[in-house]
Amino acid sequence: MWLYLAALVGLYYLLRWYRERQVVSHLRDKYVFITGCGSGFGNLLARQLDTRGFRVLAACRTEEAAEQLKAQTSHRLETVTLDVTKTENIAIVTQWVKERVEDRGLWGLVNNAGISQPTGPNGWLMKQDFVTILDVNLLGVIEVTLNLLLLVRKARGHVINVSSILGWVSLFGGGYAISKYGIEAFSHSLRRELAHFEVKVAVIEPGHYKTNTTNTERVLQTVQKTWDHASPEIKEIYGQKFLASYLRIISEKHMARCNLNLSEVTGCMEHALTACHPRTRYSAGWDAKLFYLPLSYMPTFLVDAMVTWSLPRPEKAP
């Protein structure tokens, strides 16, 4: 009995390995549009795909970042400035992409642009703090995708959306985890819809990696700023000891564990773009695979206990 079961499991993984090794042809003829190329995953992916011969269309937030990327890559890579929260900017960039891909369509769309601040306990935040993140991480992804979808359909290409482990387990307050839960929902519904057009949709779900969005000093400054803008009643309820402990936990425990090897994530992105049969979900990093994914399937009371056991307690909590 167990021997047959082991054989079936082994056969499944052998077939999956074989399917995932099949690579699409004529990579040098294919265009890939990537958002958030100024730094982090997007910047590394743009350079990585450029060396593979792709025609990379890299969107950066600033002209300075775009010029730096162009200086590091071949003549095939082209850059454009894009603010994914601006509808008129997205429309202009969409036309720019159309002029370059022409009748070939857009093989790859990588929605990578994202921010993680403002952050902090939900009770310290205002509505605008949530809106700021959702505009970039979720609504920006949706609007860019909708504008470029016709070009992706024409090429029967691939859409890659960058989510996070926080799309499985919400570890702290603010709009970041909410946006990543939204990315998961949008991606799965889009995948089923576009299957009729032979378009593949994949989600990248990285663990903790060190990028601009996880810069320790920047996160600490943001949390402190959020506290400074909180009402006197909130400050009285939580107390200065809570703030000090909260900042220490971010600095010593959470942010210190960030993985420096960004290529683990961009390797997943590259596979999702080049494989004939990409996965629907890519978990990047051992923390994602061995801790956060199993955690997301555990009973709620157990997850709550594991997430909150080391967190400080507000001074005025009953």
VOBA-1610 file (N, C-alpha, C; in pm, whole numbers, padded with zeros to 5 digits, always signed):
BEGIN
Met+00083-00120+00000Met+00000+00000+00000Met+00087+00127+00000Trp+00180+00137+00099Trp+00265+00254+00110Trp+00362+00264-00007Leu+00403+00149-00060Leu+00492+00148-00174Leu+00424+00207-00297Tyr+00297+00169-00319Tyr+00222+00224-00432Tyr+00201+00376-00416Leu+00171+00417-00294Leu+00150+00560-00267Leu+00278+00639-00293Ala+00391+00586-00246Ala+00520+00652-00268Ala+00551+00660-00417Ala+00517+00553-00491Ala+00541+00552-00635Ala+00457+00657-00706Leu+00332+00674-00664Leu+00244+00774-00724Leu+00295+00915-00696Val+00338+00939-00572Val+00392+01070-00537Val+00519+01099-00618Gly+00605+00998-00627Gly+00727+01014-00705Gly+00698+01041-00852Leu+00598+00971-00908Leu+00561+00991-01048Leu+00507+01132-01070Tyr+00427+01180-00973Tyr+00372+01316-00983Tyr+00483+01420-00991Tyr+00581+01410-00901Tyr+00690+01507-00899Tyr+00781+01494-01020Leu+00796+01372-01071Leu+00876+01352-01192Leu+00809+01420-01312Leu+00676+01403-01324Leu+00603+01465-01434Leu+00605+01617-01421Arg+00591+01667-01296Arg+00594+01813-01276Arg+00731+01869-01312Trp+00836+01798-01272Trp+00972+01841-01305Trp+00992+01847-01457Tyr+00940+01747-01526Tyr+00953+01742-01671Tyr+00877+01858-01736Arg+00754+01883-01693Arg+00675+01991-01751Arg+00740+02128-01725Glu+00793+02147-01605Glu+00848+02277-01569Glu+00981+02305-01637Arg+01045+02203-01692Arg+01171+02224-01763Arg+01150+02266-01909Gln+01029+02260-01957Gln+01000+02298-02095Gln+00994+02451-02106Val+01079+02505-02191Val+01096+02650-02203Val+01039+02698-02337Val+00977+02816-02336Val+00923+02873-02459Val+01037+02908-02553Ser+01009+02913-02680Ser+01112+02941-02781Ser+01112+03088-02820His+01217+03128-02892His+01229+03264-02948His+01218+03373-02840Leu+01295+03357-02733Leu+01290+03456-02624Leu+01332+03596-02671Arg+01423+03602-02766Arg+01473+03732-02811Arg+01368+03814-02888Asp+01260+03749-02926Asp+01153+03821-02996Asp+01043+03868-02902Lys+01057+03839-02774Lys+00947+03862-02680Lys+00971+03985-02594Tyr+00864+04063-02578Tyr+00868+04184-02495Tyr+00811+04155-02357Val+00878+04209-02255Val+00830+04197-02116Val+00827+04336-02054Phe+00712+04373-01997Phe+00696+04502-01929Phe+00697+04478-01779Ile+00785+04550-01708Ile+00802+04532-01563Ile+00782+04665-01494Thr+00701+04669-01389Thr+00686+04790-01309Thr+00778+04782-01187Gly+00811+04898-01133Gly+00892+04903-01012Gly+01036+04860-01033Cys+01099+04909-01140Cys+01235+04867-01175Cys+01344+04957-01116Gly+01305+05051-01034Gly+01404+05142-00977Gly+01496+05075-00878Ser+01450+04970-00814Ser+01530+04900-00713Ser+01469+04762-00688Gly+01532+04687-00600Gly+01475+04561-00553Gly+01454+04457-00660Phe+01345+04383-00645Phe+01315+04272-00736Phe+01305+04317-00881Gly+01236+04428-00905Gly+01213+04474-01041Gly+01343+04510-01111Asn+01433+04577-01040Asn+01561+04616-01097Asn+01644+04494-01133Leu+01652+04398-01042Leu+01729+04276-01067Leu+01667+04194-01179Leu+01535+04184-01182Leu+01469+04107-01287Leu+01493+04169-01424Ala+01486+04300-01434Ala+01509+04368-01562Ala+01648+04335-01615Arg+01749+04341-01528Arg+01885+04310-01570Arg+01901+04162-01604Gln+01834+04079-01527Gln+01840+03934-01548Gln+01780+03894-01683Leu+01662+03950-01713Leu+01596+03917-01840Leu+01671+03977-01958Asp+01735+04091-01936Asp+01814+04152-02042Asp+01928+04059-02084Thr+01991+03994-01989Thr+02099+03901-02022Thr+02046+03776-02093Arg+01919+03743-02073Arg+01858+03629-02143Arg+01817+03664-02285Gly+01821+03793-02320Gly+01787+03833-02456Gly+01647+03886-02475Phe+01569+03896-02366Phe+01435+03953-02377Phe+01441+04099-02417Arg+01333+04147-02477Arg+01316+04290-02503Arg+01244+04348-02380Val+01321+04401-02288Val+01268+04445-02160Val+01221+04590-02169Leu+01098+04614-02125Leu+01042+04748-02112Leu+01028+04775-01962Ala+01118+04853-01907Ala+01128+04871-01762Ala+01069+05003-01718Ala+00971+04997-01630Ala+00908+05118-01577Ala+00968+05152-01441Cys+01016+05274-01426Cys+01075+05322-01301Cys+00994+05440-01250Arg+01002+05462-01122Arg+00928+05572-01061Arg+00989+05707-01095Thr+01122+05713-01110Thr+01189+05840-01136Thr+01281+05829-01258Glu+01312+05944-01317Glu+01404+05950-01430Glu+01544+05907-01389Glu+01583+05943-01267Glu+01717+05909-01219Glu+01735+05757-01214Ala+01634+05686-01160Ala+01642+05541-01153Ala+01644+05479-01292Ala+01567+05537-01385Ala+01563+05486-01521Ala+01699+05501-01589Glu+01766+05614-01569Glu+01897+05636-01629Glu+02000+05540-01570Gln+01994+05515-01441Gln+02088+05422-01378Gln+02071+05281-01433Leu+01946+05239-01453Leu+01921+05106-01506Leu+01969+05094-01650Lys+01946+05196-01730Lys+01991+05193-01870Lys+02143+05182-01879Ala+02212+05245-01785Ala+02358+05241-01786Ala+02412+05102-01753Gln+02329+05018-01690Gln+02374+04886-01647Gln+02332+04775-01742Thr+02261+04809-01849Thr+02203+04706-01935Thr+02236+04732-02082Ser+02189+04641-02166Ser+02217+04650-02309Ser+02122+04748-02377His+02146+04769-02507His+02063+04860-02584His+01920+04808-02603Arg+01901+04676-02581Arg+01767+04618-02598Arg+01669+04669-02493Leu+01718+04697-02375Leu+01630+04740-02265Leu+01593+04887-02282Glu+01465+04915-02268Glu+01415+05052-02274Glu+01343+05086-02144Thr+01353+05210-02104Thr+01292+05252-01977Thr+01186+05359-02000Val+01097+05370-01902Val+00993+05471-01903Val+00959+05504-01758Thr+00920+05627-01731Thr+00879+05663-01595Thr+00729+05636-01579Leu+00695+05579-01465Leu+00555+05542-01442Leu+00520+05555-01294Asp+00411+05625-01268Asp+00349+05629-01136Asp+00217+05552-01149Val+00210+05434-01089Val+00095+05346-01110Val-00032+05399-01043Thr-00022+05508-00970Thr-00141+05568-00910Thr-00204+05674-01001Lys-00138+05707-01113Lys-00185+05813-01202Lys-00246+05752-01329Thr-00376+05766-01345Thr-00445+05709-01461Thr-00391+05763-01592Glu-00367+05894-01600Glu-00318+05953-01723Glu-00176+05904-01756Asn-00094+05883-01654Asn+00042+05831-01675Asn+00037+05687-01727Ile-00054+05607-01674Ile-00070+05469-01719Ile-00114+05466-01865Ala-00205+05556-01903Ala-00252+05562-02042Ala-00138+05598-02138Ile-00055+05692-02098Ile+00059+05732-02183Ile+00158+05617-02199Val+00187+05548-02088Val+00281+05436-02093Val+00223+05320-02174Thr+00094+05299-02165Thr+00029+05194-02244Thr+00050+05219-02394Gln+00033+05344-02435Gln+00056+05380-02576Gln+00203+05359-02613Trp+00293+05393-02521Trp+00437+05374-02542Trp+00469+05227-02564Val+00407+05139-02484Val+00428+04995-02499Val+00373+04947-02633Lys+00253+04994-02671Lys+00192+04953-02798Lys+00283+04986-02916Glu+00344+05103-02912Glu+00430+05144-03023Glu+00552+05054-03037Arg+00595+04992-02928Arg+00713+04908-02933Arg+00682+04763-02967Val+00575+04710-02911Val+00545+04568-02936Val+00476+04547-03071Glu+00406+04650-03119Glu+00333+04644-03246Glu+00243+04520-03252Asp+00251+04443-03361Asp+00160+04329-03378Asp+00201+04205-03300Arg+00319+04208-03239Arg+00365+04089-03167Arg+00295+04071-03033Gly+00242+04180-02981Gly+00179+04172-02850Gly+00283+04173-02739Leu+00235+04170-02617Leu+00321+04175-02498Leu+00328+04037-02435Trp+00447+03976-02439Trp+00462+03840-02387Trp+00448+03836-02235Gly+00511+03930-02166Gly+00511+03927-02021Gly+00474+04059-01958Leu+00388+04055-01858Leu+00356+04171-01775Leu+00388+04133-01631Val+00483+04203-01571Val+00522+04176-01433Val+00483+04295-01346Asn+00380+04277-01265Asn+00334+04382-01173Asn+00413+04371-01043Asn+00524+04445-01038Asn+00614+04435-00925Asn+00613+04558-00834Ala+00574+04674-00885Ala+00580+04798-00807Ala+00498+04784-00678Gly+00556+04830-00569Gly+00484+04821-00442Gly+00552+04901-00332Ile+00474+04935-00229Ile+00526+05003-00111Ile+00471+04932+00013Ser+00534+04956+00127Ser+00488+04890+00250Ser+00455+04988+00362Gln+00484+05116+00343Gln+00453+05216+00445Gln+00346+05312+00395Pro+00265+05369+00483Pro+00270+05371+00629Pro+00229+05238+00692Thr+00286+05208+00808Thr+00250+05086+00878Thr+00249+05111+01029Gly+00198+05016+01103Gly+00185+05026+01247Gly+00056+04960+01290Pro+00029+04954+01420Pro-00100+04900+01466Pro-00216+04975+01401Asn-00321+04903+01365Asn-00434+04966+01295Asn-00492+05085+01369Gly-00494+05076+01501Gly-00553+05183+01581Gly-00477+05314+01574Trp-00353+05311+01527Trp-00274+05433+01515Trp-00295+05502+01380Leu-00354+05431+01286Leu-00358+05478+01147Leu-00487+05551+01113Met-00484+05624+01002Met-00602+05690+00947Met-00637+05625+00814Lys-00753+05656+00761Lys-00798+05597+00635Lys-00697+05622+00524Gln-00641+05743+00516Gln-00548+05778+00409Gln-00423+05691+00412Asp-00383+05644+00530Asp-00268+05556+00540Asp-00293+05425+00466Phe-00415+05374+00475Phe-00451+05253+00403Phe-00462+05281+00252Val-00524+05394+00219Val-00545+05430+00078Val-00412+05445+00005Thr-00313+05504+00071Thr-00182+05525+00010Thr-00121+05395-00040Ile-00130+05291+00040Ile-00073+05161+00002Ile-00161+05091-00100Leu-00291+05093-00079Leu-00381+05024-00172Leu-00376+05084-00312Asp-00357+05214-00323Asp-00347+05280-00454Asp-00233+05224-00537Val-00121+05194-00471Val-00004+05141-00542Val-00012+04990-00557Asn-00028+04921-00445Asn-00011+04775-00442Asn-00127+04697-00502Leu-00247+04753-00502Leu-00362+04679-00551Leu-00429+04750-00669Leu-00476+04872-00647Leu-00546+04943-00755Leu-00452+04974-00871Gly-00327+05004-00841Gly-00229+05028-00946Gly-00206+04903-01030Val-00195+04789-00963Val-00178+04661-01034Val-00298+04633-01124Ile-00416+04655-01072Ile-00538+04628-01149Ile-00546+04719-01271Glu-00519+04848-01252Glu-00532+04941-01365Glu-00426+04917-01472Val-00302+04890-01433Val-00198+04859-01530Val-00234+04733-01608Thr-00283+04632-01537Thr-00320+04505-01602Thr-00433+04525-01702Leu-00536+04597-01662Leu-00650+04618-01751Leu-00610+04694-01877Asn-00517+04788-01863Asn-00473+04867-01979Asn-00389+04785-02076Leu-00314+04690-02026Leu-00222+04613-02111Leu-00274+04475-02146Leu-00393+04441-02100Leu-00444+04305-02116Leu-00463+04266-02262Leu-00508+04360-02344Leu-00529+04330-02486Leu-00398+04289-02552Leu-00289+04356-02516Leu-00158+04323-02573Leu-00109+04187-02525Val-00137+04153-02400Val-00098+04023-02346Val-00178+03911-02413Arg-00308+03935-02434Arg-00392+03836-02503Arg-00340+03810-02645Lys-00299+03918-02712Lys-00252+03905-02850Lys-00131+03813-02857Ala-00044+03820-02757Ala+00077+03737-02756Ala+00055+03602-02688Arg-00064+03583-02630Arg-00090+03463-02548Arg+00021+03451-02443Gly+00043+03562-02376Gly+00157+03573-02285Gly+00128+03536-02141His+00213+03592-02053His+00208+03559-01911His+00194+03686-01828Val+00109+03681-01726Val+00095+03790-01629Val+00150+03742-01497Ile+00243+03819-01440Ile+00307+03784-01312Ile+00274+03893-01211Asn+00205+03856-01104Asn+00171+03952-00998Asn+00250+03919-00872Val+00312+04020-00813Val+00393+03999-00693Val+00306+04019-00570Ser+00286+03911-00497Ser+00212+03916-00371Ser+00312+03908-00256Ser+00284+03831-00154Ser+00371+03823-00037Ser+00321+03711+00054Ile+00407+03671+00147Ile+00360+03580+00252Ile+00247+03644+00332Leu+00244+03779+00331Leu+00138+03848+00404Leu+00006+03844+00327Gly+00007+03780+00211Gly-00118+03746+00144Gly-00177+03617+00199Trp-00103+03549+00288Trp-00152+03429+00356Trp-00185+03459+00502Val-00090+03529+00570Val-00102+03553+00714Val-00074+03700+00740Ser-00170+03770+00797Ser-00154+03911+00828Ser-00082+03925+00962Leu+00041+03976+00959Leu+00124+03982+01079Leu+00120+04117+01150Phe+00081+04223+01078Phe+00076+04356+01140Phe-00029+04440+01070Gly-00056+04557+01128Gly-00162+04642+01077Gly-00120+04722+00955Gly-00214+04800+00903Gly-00188+04880+00785Gly-00239+04815+00658Gly-00217+04884+00545Gly-00274+04839+00419Gly-00195+04736+00343Tyr-00071+04706+00386Tyr+00014+04617+00307Tyr-00045+04477+00295Ala-00075+04414+00406Ala-00130+04279+00402Ala-00265+04277+00330Ile-00345+04380+00351Ile-00474+04389+00282Ile-00453+04391+00131Ser-00355+04468+00085Ser-00328+04477-00059Ser-00283+04343-00114Lys-00205+04268-00037Lys-00154+04139-00086Lys-00264+04032-00087Tyr-00354+04036+00009Tyr-00472+03948+00002Tyr-00551+03981-00124Gly-00563+04111-00156Gly-00634+04152-00276Gly-00565+04105-00403Ile-00431+04108-00404Ile-00355+04059-00520Ile-00383+03911-00543Glu-00390+03835-00435Glu-00420+03692-00447Glu-00556+03672-00513Ala-00657+03742-00466Ala-00792+03727-00520Ala-00799+03770-00666Phe-00737+03885-00696Phe-00738+03934-00834Phe-00667+03837-00928Ser-00555+03783-00884Ser-00476+03694-00969Ser-00549+03565-00999His-00614+03507-00899His-00681+03380-00920His-00803+03395-01010Ser-00878+03503-00994Ser-00993+03525-01082Ser-00946+03556-01224Leu-00837+03632-01237Leu-00783+03665-01368Leu-00731+03539-01438Arg-00667+03450-01363Arg-00614+03327-01422Arg-00724+03243-01485Arg-00834+03229-01415Arg-00945+03147-01467Arg-01007+03213-01590Glu-01019+03344-01587Glu-01079+03416-01699Glu-00992+03409-01824Leu-00859+03424-01808Leu-00769+03430-01921Leu-00727+03293-01973Ala-00763+03189-01902Ala-00731+03054-01949Ala-00795+03028-02085His-00909+03090-02112His-00977+03074-02241His-00895+03132-02355Phe-00803+03225-02322Phe-00721+03291-02424Phe-00577+03239-02424Glu-00554+03130-02351Glu-00421+03068-02340Glu-00319+03162-02277Val-00366+03251-02190Val-00279+03339-02115Val-00256+03278-01976Lys-00130+03275-01931Lys-00095+03219-01801Lys-00083+03332-01699Val-00135+03309-01579Val-00124+03406-01470Val-00059+03338-01350Ala+00047+03397-01300Ala+00119+03340-01186Ala+00132+03444-01075Val+00139+03395-00951Val+00157+03482-00835Val+00289+03448-00769Ile+00370+03550-00741Ile+00495+03533-00669Ile+00472+03573-00525Glu+00503+03484-00430Glu+00475+03509-00289Glu+00604+03499-00208Pro+00685+03606-00208Pro+00814+03602-00138Pro+00798+03602+00014Gly+00899+03544+00080Gly+00911+03558+00224Gly+00973+03693+00257His+01050+03699+00365His+01112+03825+00406His+01243+03845+00329Tyr+01247+03946+00245Tyr+01367+03981+00170Tyr+01400+04128+00193Lys+01528+04158+00186Lys+01573+04295+00214Lys+01567+04379+00087Thr+01469+04466+00079Thr+01452+04560-00031Thr+01425+04698+00028Asn+01398+04794-00058Asn+01366+04928-00008Asn+01242+04929+00080Thr+01145+04840+00050Thr+01022+04837+00129Thr+01044+04778+00267Thr+01155+04704+00286Thr+01182+04644+00417Thr+01304+04706+00482Asn+01347+04822+00435Asn+01460+04891+00495Asn+01429+04923+00641Thr+01511+04870+00732Thr+01482+04879+00876Thr+01468+05023+00923Glu+01563+05107+00885Glu+01560+05246+00931Glu+01435+05318+00882Arg+01398+05292+00757Arg+01280+05357+00700Arg+01152+05310+00769Val+01143+05180+00796Val+01025+05127+00865Val+01014+05185+01005Leu+01125+05191+01077Leu+01124+05246+01213Leu+01080+05392+01211Gln+01129+05470+01114Gln+01091+05610+01103Gln+00942+05625+01074Thr+00890+05535+00989Thr+00748+05541+00954Thr+00660+05510+01074Val+00698+05406+01150Val+00621+05370+01269Val+00624+05484+01371Gln+00742+05543+01388Gln+00753+05656+01482Gln+00665+05773+01437Lys+00664+05799+01306Lys+00582+05907+01252Lys+00434+05878+01272Thr+00395+05753+01253Thr+00256+05713+01275Thr+00217+05736+01421Trp+00307+05701+01512Trp+00282+05723+01654Trp+00269+05873+01684Asp+00358+05953+01626Asp+00355+06098+01652Asp+00223+06161+01609His+00161+06106+01503His+00035+06161+01452His-00087+06100+01519Ala-00066+06002+01607Ala-00178+05939+01676Ala-00239+06036+01777Ser-00365+06014+01810Ser-00434+06103+01904Ser-00382+06084+02046Pro-00400+06183+02133Pro-00356+06169+02273Pro-00421+06049+02342Glu-00545+06018+02306Glu-00613+05902+02368Glu-00542+05771+02331Ile-00502+05759+02203Ile-00431+05639+02159Ile-00298+05626+02232Lys-00225+05736+02244Lys-00096+05734+02311Lys-00110+05696+02458Glu-00217+05741+02520Glu-00241+05707+02662Glu-00272+05559+02677Ile-00351+05504+02584Ile-00390+05363+02590Ile-00269+05272+02572Tyr-00184+05304+02473Tyr-00071+05216+02442Tyr+00050+05244+02531Gly+00085+05370+02548Gly+00197+05406+02634Gly+00332+05401+02565Gln+00428+05473+02622Gln+00563+05481+02565Gln+00637+05347+02572Lys+00609+05268+02673Lys+00676+05137+02683Lys+00636+05047+02567Phe+00510+05053+02528Phe+00463+04973+02414Phe+00538+05016+02289Leu+00548+05148+02267Leu+00617+05199+02148Leu+00761+05151+02145Ala+00831+05163+02257Ala+00972+05123+02261Ala+00988+04974+02232Ser+00901+04892+02291Ser+00908+04747+02268Ser+00874+04712+02124Tyr+00775+04782+02069Tyr+00732+04757+01931Tyr+00846+04789+01833Leu+00913+04902+01854Leu+01025+04939+01768Leu+01141+04842+01783Arg+01165+04796+01904Arg+01275+04701+01927Arg+01248+04568+01857Ile+01125+04523+01861Ile+01089+04397+01795Ile+01109+04407+01644Ile+01067+04521+01587Ile+01086+04541+01443Ile+01235+04537+01409Ser+01315+04606+01487Ser+01457+04618+01458Ser+01532+04487+01480Glu+01509+04421+01593Glu+01591+04305+01631Glu+01540+04173+01577Lys+01408+04159+01564Lys+01354+04029+01527Lys+01304+04025+01383His+01209+04112+01352His+01144+04102+01221His+01236+04142+01108Met+01291+04262+01110Met+01369+04312+00998Met+01505+04245+00988Ala+01560+04200+01101Ala+01693+04138+01099Ala+01693+04005+01027Arg+01577+03945+01007Arg+01568+03814+00943Arg+01551+03823+00791Cys+01557+03940+00735Cys+01534+03955+00592Cys+01645+03887+00512Asn+01604+03814+00408Asn+01695+03742+00319Asn+01758+03841+00221Leu+01888+03829+00199Leu+01958+03920+00109Leu+01962+03869-00035Asn+01927+03743-00057Asn+01940+03681-00189Asn+01814+03705-00272Leu+01806+03821-00335Leu+01687+03857-00413Leu+01670+03769-00536Ser+01776+03703-00580Ser+01768+03619-00699Ser+01677+03499-00679Glu+01651+03462-00554Glu+01555+03354-00529Glu+01416+03394-00579Val+01383+03521-00564Val+01253+03571-00608Val+01253+03594-00759Thr+01356+03660-00809Thr+01360+03687-00953Thr+01375+03559-01034Gly+01434+03455-00973Gly+01440+03326-01040Gly+01302+03267-01061Cys+01215+03285-00961Cys+01075+03241-00975Cys+01005+03322-01084Met+01028+03453-01087Met+00967+03538-01189Met+01013+03496-01328Glu+01143+03471-01342Glu+01196+03431-01473Glu+01136+03299-01518His+01124+03204-01427His+01064+03076-01463His+00919+03095-01507Ala+00846+03180-01435Ala+00705+03204-01469Ala+00691+03266-01608Leu+00794+03339-01652Leu+00790+03404-01784Leu+00839+03312-01896Thr+00930+03222-01865Thr+00995+03142-01969Thr+00941+03000-01979Ala+00873+02950-01877Ala+00826+02811-01880Ala+00700+02797-01964Cys+00691+02688-02037Cys+00569+02659-02113Cys+00453+02632-02018His+00485+02575-01902His+00382+02542-01802His+00423+02599-01666Pro+00410+02732-01648Pro+00449+02791-01520Pro+00354+02748-01408Arg+00404+02756-01287Arg+00318+02730-01171Arg+00219+02845-01154Thr+00111+02819-01084Thr+00017+02927-01055Thr+00065+03009-00935Arg+00144+02947-00845Arg+00195+03017-00727Arg+00340+02978-00705Tyr+00424+03076-00674Tyr+00565+03052-00643Tyr+00593+03104-00502Ser+00633+03016-00414Ser+00671+03055-00278Ser+00822+03070-00274Ala+00871+03191-00260Ala+01015+03218-00263Ala+01069+03232-00122Gly+01169+03151-00089Gly+01231+03156+00043Gly+01184+03043+00132Trp+01279+02992+00211Trp+01245+02879+00298Trp+01147+02919+00407Asp+01150+03044+00452Asp+01053+03086+00553Asp+00911+03080+00498Ala+00895+03115+00370Ala+00763+03107+00307Ala+00716+02963+00297Lys+00807+02875+00253Lys+00770+02735+00229Lys+00747+02657+00358Leu+00835+02676+00455Leu+00836+02588+00573Leu+00768+02647+00696Phe+00743+02779+00695Phe+00678+02838+00812Phe+00545+02905+00779Tyr+00548+03004+00691Tyr+00427+03084+00669Tyr+00317+03010+00594Leu+00352+02930+00494Leu+00249+02853+00425Leu+00182+02752+00518Pro+00259+02670+00593Pro+00193+02582+00690Pro+00113+02659+00795Leu+00167+02776+00836Leu+00098+02857+00936Leu-00040+02899+00888Ser-00052+02927+00759Ser-00180+02974+00704Ser-00289+02867+00709Tyr-00251+02740+00724Tyr-00348+02631+00729Tyr-00378+02586+00872Met-00311+02643+00970Met-00332+02603+01110Met-00460+02664+01165Pro-00513+02608+01274Pro-00631+02667+01340Pro-00605+02812+01380Thr-00707+02894+01371Thr-00692+03037+01396Thr-00637+03067+01535Phe-00686+02996+01637Phe-00642+03025+01773Phe-00492+02999+01789Leu-00442+02899+01718Leu-00301+02866+01726Leu-00216+02971+01653Val-00264+03014+01536Val-00193+03118+01461Val-00188+03247+01542Asp-00301+03284+01602Asp-00306+03406+01683Asp-00205+03400+01797Ala-00196+03285+01862Ala-00103+03269+01973Ala+00041+03280+01926Met+00072+03219+01814Met+00210+03221+01763Met+00252+03359+01715Val+00157+03434+01657Val+00189+03567+01604Val+00202+03670+01715Thr+00122+03658+01820Thr+00113+03763+01922Thr+00192+03735+02049Trp+00248+03616+02066Trp+00308+03583+02196Trp+00425+03675+02234Ser+00499+03723+02134Ser+00616+03807+02164Ser+00586+03957+02154Leu+00462+03991+02117Leu+00427+04133+02102Leu+00400+04198+02238Pro+00431+04327+02252Pro+00404+04396+02379Pro+00255+04414+02401Arg+00219+04440+02525Arg+00078+04460+02562Arg+00056+04609+02591Pro-00052+04667+02536Pro-00082+04808+02567Pro-00096+04829+02718Glu-00050+04944+02765Glu-00050+04971+02909Glu-00191+04972+02968Lys-00291+05023+02893Lys-00426+05034+02946Lys-00516+04917+02904Ala-00456+04808+02852Ala-00536+04690+02818Ala-00590+04629+02947Pro-00719+04583+02947Pro-00777+04528+03070Pro-00709+04396+03110
//
